[in-house]
Amino acid sequence: MTLGEKIRILRRERGMTQTQLSGSHITRNMLSQIENGSASPSLQTIYYLANMLEVSAAYLIADGEDDRILNKAKTLDSLRIQFTAGNYKACIEGAAAITEQDDEVSLMLAVSHYRTALAEYRQGKLQAAQKSLLTALRHASSTIYPTEEIKTEAALLMRFMSEADANLPLIDIERVIPDVKVSSPDLYIYDRLIDFVNSGHFTETEAIISARLLSSEIYNNHITSKLMMARGDYTIARMLLESTIGKHSEEEIGAVMLLRLYSELEICHTHENNFEGAYNCANKKLAIIASFRN
């Protein structure tokens, strides 16, 4: 790209006319000749134009390699803005323009794909969520920055999704994520407590709940209701489950968790001989499972 082409492109990107850019330093006709390559600006004019266009003078007179480096730097600035604002889709799309990804770009992409997967997971778009998680893990493995939290939650989410939808492609989690470490306590504690209740470790479960180690009210209520059910307190468990579903929106709860809550609620209704309630819960479960195919 010639110096004149760079000036013309930058001017148009900034929405400036030739008259506005030339100002009182040079004539509009001279600027037109510079842009067309029929005139060469003086060093003083180059500094003036660089200042007006908000780039370095070195960029205007740089060769192709320096041009590539600066373009990457400009793209990175845009990515940082989108990433900081939480515009993860825009960040992912913008990163496609960078052919050589470094550690910073890989980290931003890992987080962006992970956050995208979380949104898809909560919406019940499990195949899309699985794909986004695998992409997030690929980028997480390409950066020197710590990404253990992403790896931990990705492993748990993929397990939850495979339990909710048997039609999902099977993923060997230990192969995909060989070095999972516990650095995301809430989801991990919830997962462990599910195992505790299912294994009959009620005292340990109660102790952890009493210690308020779970920050999520939805997780906490689900574990508490499972504990009550395990001890035969189906009415109290049902009331807690209904309260949780009524208090929180479907978006807050997420499709997979909502499926779990309705599964527990169906069991409670059955033990209370409320077969109509159990039937309604079964239908809601089927509707959620059907949404996974959309």
N, C-alpha and C positions, 0 to 999 in steps of 0.2 A: 504494500500500500504506500503510495507516494505521500509526501508531506501535504500537498494540496488536497488529496482525497481525505486524509485524516482531518484536516481543518473543516472541509465541507461536511463530513459525517458528524463531527462533534458539534458543529454549529446547528445542524438540523436536529440533532438529539436534544439540544438545549432550547429549541424553538426560537432561535435567533435569525433575524434577517441579515443580509450582507451589510446593510447600512448600520444596523445595531452593533455588529461585530467590529466593523471598521472604525466606528466612532470618529474621533477627531485625529486619530493617529495616522491613518492612511485613507485613501479614497476608496469608495465602493468599487470602482473600476479596477483599481490595483488589487483589491481582495479577490475579485472575480478572476483576474489573470493568475493569481497565486493558486487559487483552487483548481483552475484548469491546467496548471502546470506550465503556463506560458511566461511566468515571471517568478523570480526567486526572491524571497523576502530577505531583508537584512537581519542580522542577529538581534538587533534591537526590536524589530518587528516580530520576530519569532517569540521573544520574551513577552511582548505585549499580547500577542494572540494566545499564548499559553496561559497567561494570567486571566484573560477574558473567558477562556474556555475551561478554566479550572483544571488544567493538566500541567504536567511538567514540560519544560522546554525540551528535555531529553526525550520525552515520548514523541514529540512532533518530528524530531530528526532521527529517531531510533530506526534500526533495521528490523527485519521481520521477527527475529527471536525476541528482541526487547518488546516488540509490539504484542507478541503472544503472552509474555509475562505480565504486561500491564493489563491486557484484556482479562487475564485470569484474576488479577488483583481486583479489577472492577467487579467481576462476577462474584468474587468472594465477599466483597463489601455488601452486595445485594443479598447474597445468601445469609450473611450474618443478620441483616435487618429482618428478613423473613423469619429466620429461625428464632430470634429473640422475641418477635411478636407472636410466635406460636403458629405461624402460617406454614405448617409442615408440608402440605401439598405443593405450595409454591416453591418451597425450598428444594423438594425432590425434583420438581420440573426444572428449576434453575440450574441444578447441579449437572444436568444432562449436557450442558454446554462446556463443562470442564472435562477434557479428555484424560488429564493426568491428575488423579485424586490423591491428595496428601492426607495426613493424619487428621487434620482439622475437618476436612470435607467428609472423610469417612465417619468421624464421630457425629457430625451434624446429620448425615444420612442415616446412621444407625438409630439415633434418637427419633428422627422424623418418621422413619418407617415403623418404629416401635409404637410411637404415639398414634400413627395411622391404624396400626393393628389393634390397639386398644379400642379405638372408636368403632372399628368394624366388629370386634368381638362383642362389644356392648350392644350393637345393633343386630347381632345374630348372623352377621355375614362371615361365617366361620371359615369357608374356603379362602375368601379374600384375606381374612385375618391371618390364616396359616401362611399364606404366600408372603404377606407383609412381614411376618415374624421371621421367616427364613431369610428374607432380604436384609432385615435389620441385623440378624446374626452374622450374615456374610460381611456386612460393613463393620460390625463390632469387632470381628476378628482381624480387620485390616488396619486398625489404629492402635497406637501405643497408649492412648488414653484409657483409663479404667472404664470398663463396660460390664462389670459383674452383675450390676442390678438388672440390666437388660437381659443378660443371659439367664439369670435366675427366674425372672418373671416370665420370660419366653418359654422356659421349660415347663413351668406350672400351668401357664395358659394353654399350651399345646396339649397337656395332659387333660385339663378340664374339657377342652374342645373335643378330644377323642372320646371322652366318656359321654358327652352330650350327643355326638353325631357319629355313629359307627361307620358312616359312609365316607368320612374324611380319609384322605390318603394317609397310610401309616407312616409315622416319622420315628426313626430310631433316635430318641432324644439324647441318649448317652453318646451316640456317635456324633451328632450334630453339635452338641454342647458338652464336650468332654470335661471341662474344667468349671462346672457350675459351683458357685460359692454363695453362701447365704448372706446377702447384703441388702435384701429387700424384705424386711421383717413382717409386714402386715400380711401379705399374700402367703408367705411361707408359714407363718404361725397358723393362719387359717387352715392351710393344707394339712399341717401336722395335727391340728385339733380334730379335724375330720377323721384322721386315722386313729387318734386316741379314743374318740367316742365309739367308733366302729369296733375297736379292739377291747372295749370295756374298761378303759382307764378313766373312770368318771371323776375320781378324786383329783387326779392330775389336771384334768380338763377344767374342773371348777376352780382350782388354784390359779390357773393361768387367766381364766375369765375374771376372777376377783382382782387379780393384779392389774387389770385393764391394759394388757399389752396390745390388744387389738384396737386400733384407732377407728376402724370402720364399724359403724353401728349395724350395718346390714350383715357383715361377717359375724359380728358378735351375736346378733339375734338368731342367726341361722344355727350357730354352734349351740347356743343355749336351748333352742327348740329341739335340736337333735338329742341333747342331753336329757331333756324332760321326756321325750318320746321313749328313749332307752329305759327310762325308769317308770314308764307307764303313765305319765302325766300328759295324756293326749289333749285334754281340754285346754290346759294352760299353754301347751305348745301351739295348739291351733290359734289361740287368741294372739299369741306373740307373732306368729306367722302372718295372720291377717292384718295385724297392726303394722307390721313391716311393709307389706305389700301396699296397704292403704296410705301409709305415710310418705313413701318414696315413689317417685315416678318410675315408669318402665325404663326410661333412659338412665336414671340414677342406678337402678338395680342391675341392668344389663340382661340380655336375653338368656345367657347360660345360667346365671344365678337365679333368674326368675323361674326357669325350668326346674331348678333344684327346690326352690321354695314351694312351687305347686306340687311337686312330687311328695314332699313331706306333708303338705296340707291334705293331699288326697289320702294318705295313710291315716292321718288324724281323723278325718271325716269317716273313714271306713271303720275305725275302732270305736267311734261314737255312734255307729249305725246310721249315720247321715249319708245315705247312698246317693241322694241327689247332689249333695255337696261334693262327694267324691267323683261323681260323673262329670260335674262342671269342671272340676280341677283337671280331670283326665282330658277333657276337650281342650282346655287351655294349653295343656302340655302338648297335645297333638298340633295345635295351631303354631306353637313356638317352634316345634321340630320342623313343621312344614315351611316355616319362614327361613330355616337354615338353607333350604334348597333354592331360595330366590336370589 
